[in-house]
Amino acid sequence: MDVLTLGPAGTYSHRAARAVDGDGDVDFRESVTAIVEAVARGAVGRGVVPIENSIEGSVTETLDALADYEVAVVEEIVTPIRHALLARDDAFEAVASHSQALAQCRGYLEEHHPGARLEAVASTARGVERARDDPAVAGIGHPDNAGDGVHVLAEDIQDRDSNATRFFVVAPPADRDDAGGKSSVVVYPNANYPGLLLEMLEAFADREVNLSRVESRPSGERLGDYLFHIDFEAGLYERRAQTAVERLEAIAEAGWVRRLGSYDTRHVLY
């Protein structure tokens, strides 16, 4: 099965995507939105997108794409992130990488290269390409991206050794599954009143379903209007999860609830 993820080759998303189907081809897009849209219209069987980093938190483009397009989440991949500084030599003036990678290495850069200009690009691999093309630019990415004139100047430059990223494997809606240890939903209440969030949380607490993530995002409909992304530790096949989501649907009667599906977690080391 073909897999679509953030490119070019050598991104951390690419590494996660190779774990999805070793026999399939991995193709690339420059944005998470383009990946999710392609999966939603059936152009590709699977997409791999980053959803959350242990240092910088959720990837907002992914959250928004999951709310905008009808897809299923069929697996979660967790992988440690080990950043390296790569350049032709140490005479660089700028550091290019994905905005999340730059943020994850903020402390190192401020201490060792305080005068370097930071340049956000579409992916870590794209930043290394910039370093390969321009001797005045260094990139932040996986050390395996070295070569063709680019060398590893420093390894493990992330601010915390616990740095890890969760990736969602997204699929067409027909592939949604109710079996798995975790589930995700997106809720748009289309309402705003005291106690609304409490009601949604109590739908799970009253049924002893543990929430692993709750995050709000602007709906885009009007200022102060929000939708909510909720991950919980139960499969949708479980009665307690079913009744919790049914309660959410009643609360969001004027809006909608999107069941992204249930899935298991795979830990992948590189």
Buried (B, 14 or more C-beta within 10 A) or exposed (E): EBBBBBBBEBBBBBBBBBBBBEEBEBBBBBBBBBBBBBBBEEEBBBBBBBBBBBBBEBBEBBBBBBBBBBBBBBBBBBBBBBBBBBBBEEEBEBBBBBBBBBBBBBEBBEEEBEEBEBBEBBBBBBBBBBBBEBBEBBBBBBBEBBEEEBBBBBEEBBBEEEBBBBBBBBBBBEBBBBEBEBBBBBBBBBEEEEEBBEBBBBBBEEBEBEBEBBBEBEBEEEEEBBBBBBBBEBBBEBEBBBBBBEBBBEBBEEBBBBBBBBBEEBEBEE
